[in-house]
Amino acid sequence: MGIQELEQVRKLLEEKGISYEVSEHGPVYTSEEAARIRGVELKTGVKALVLRTEEGSFIMGLVAADRRIDLKKLAKIVKTRRLVLASAREVLEITRCEVGSVHPFGNLFGIPTYLDESILENETVNFNAGLHTVSIHMKTKDLIKRIGPVIDAFSTNPAGTKLGKDLY
């Protein structure tokens, strides 16, 4: 669980000659923990959230780690009345990754991916790569090139306060 997804990401990047760095570390479960252990600014992290539409299909929403996703804004962009976070079971079934370790390559899962403009503020990004103990660091433009997301504005103010397990 997760190891195959890491290898898929590596293969995708290497086939296209995209440079990236992989780091192994102790397990991280929040964006704040991840930034601290990676030694990077919180805003450079990418949170990958699997969401379910009112109609029952799934999408991925990507936001900078210092932001919260605004499900109402994203629902309008997706043209659905309502979006909800996928359950831990659904996330595992769709991505073969545990919540909090999902990488941002929604295209590898066959689900539409939406990227918040907040991510564009960073030259480089970092994210979990299918496991809570492995991160990838790469150029933002290369990430976008490999995902082919819909880019729009759907985040809210910086995350300042913690909500649950840092999902929003």
N, C-alpha and C positions, 0 to 999 in steps of 0.2 A: 504494500500500500504506500504510494507516494514515490517509491524508488523508480518505478517504470515511468511515472510522469516527469520526474527529473530528467531521465534519459531521453524522453521525447522532446523536452525543451532543448536540451543540449544538441540533439540531432538536428532540430529545426534551425538553431542558430549556426551550427557548424556547416550545414549544407549551404547556407547563404553567406558564409564567410564573415559573420558578425562577431565582433570581439565582445567578450563578457568575462566576468570573473565569478568564480564560485567560491563561497566560503562555508566552512563547517563550523558550528558553534553549539553551545548548549541550547536546549529547547527554549523557544520563545513563543508566547501566546498573546501578546499585545503588541501594538505598533511601537509603543514606548520602549518596551523591553527589546524589541528588534533593533530600534535605532541605537539604543545604548550599547548593545552587544556588537553591532556592526560598526560603531564609531562614526555614525553619520547623523545629519540633521533629520529630525522627524519628518519634515515636509518632503524629503526625497523618497520616502517609502511609498509603495503602491499597495493599497488594500484591494483585494479582489473578492467581490461579494456576489454570490449566486442568488438570484432573485427569481421568484415565480410570479408570472402575470396572472391577472384575474381569469384568463382563459386556460391557464394550466401549463403554459409553455415556460421555458426557462431562458434567462438572459444573464449576462455578467455585467456588473457595474464596477468600474475602476475609479478610485478616488485617491488623492494624495493622503498620506497617513495622518496629516495634521488637520484633516477636514472630516466632515460627516456627510454621508450621502443623504440627499433630500429625495425620498421615495416619490413624493408627489410631483416634483419637477421632472424626475426621470420617467415617471408613468406617462406624463404628457408627451415627452419626446418619443417614447416607445409606442404611444397611441393605445394605451390600455387605461382602464379606469383605476386600477389598483395594482401595486407591486408589494410583495411581502418577501422577507428573507426566506430562503429555502431552509427546510429543517436540516439538522445535522445529518440525518439519514439520507435525505435527498442530495445534499452536497456530496456525500460519500459515494452514492450511486452514480452521480453525473460525472464527478471529477476523479474519483478514486483517491481523494485526499481528505484529510480531516479539516474541519472548519479551522481557519487560521493559518493553514499551510497551503491553501490553494494558490497556484501561480496565475498570472494575469492573461495567459494565452487561451482565451475562451474559444478561439478557432480550433484548438486541438481537442476541445470537448464537443465541437459542433454546435456551439450556442453563440448567438449574436452578442457582440461585446460593445459596450458603451464606455468611453473614456472621458472623464471630467476634465475640463480645461485647466484645473488646478495642477495637474500633472505636467502640463507644458511649461510651467514656471521653472522647472529643473532641467539642467543639461543632462544629468544622469539620474537614474532611478535604481532602487533596490527592492527586492521582494522575496518572499518565501518561494521555494521552488519545489513544492510537492511534499515537503517534510518540514517539521518545526525546527529542524536542526541544520538546514541548508538554505543559503541565500544566494541570489544572483544579483550582480551589480552590472549595469550596462547603460549605454547612451539612450536617452529618451526617444530620440528620432528613430533609432533602430528597433526599439520595442514597438513603436507605432507602425513602422513599416512591416513588421512580422505579424502583427495582430490584425491590422486593417479595421480598426474600430470606428464606430460613429463617435465623433468628437463634439461635445456640447457642454453646457454649464448646468450641472445638477448637484453641486455640493453646497453646504452651508458653511457658516463661519468656522474658523479653526476650532478643533476639538477640545481645547482647554480643559474641560471636565471629562471624566471618564464615564462611559455608559456601559454597563454590563461588561462584556468581554471585548470591548473596543471594536464592536462591529460597525458602529455608525461613526 
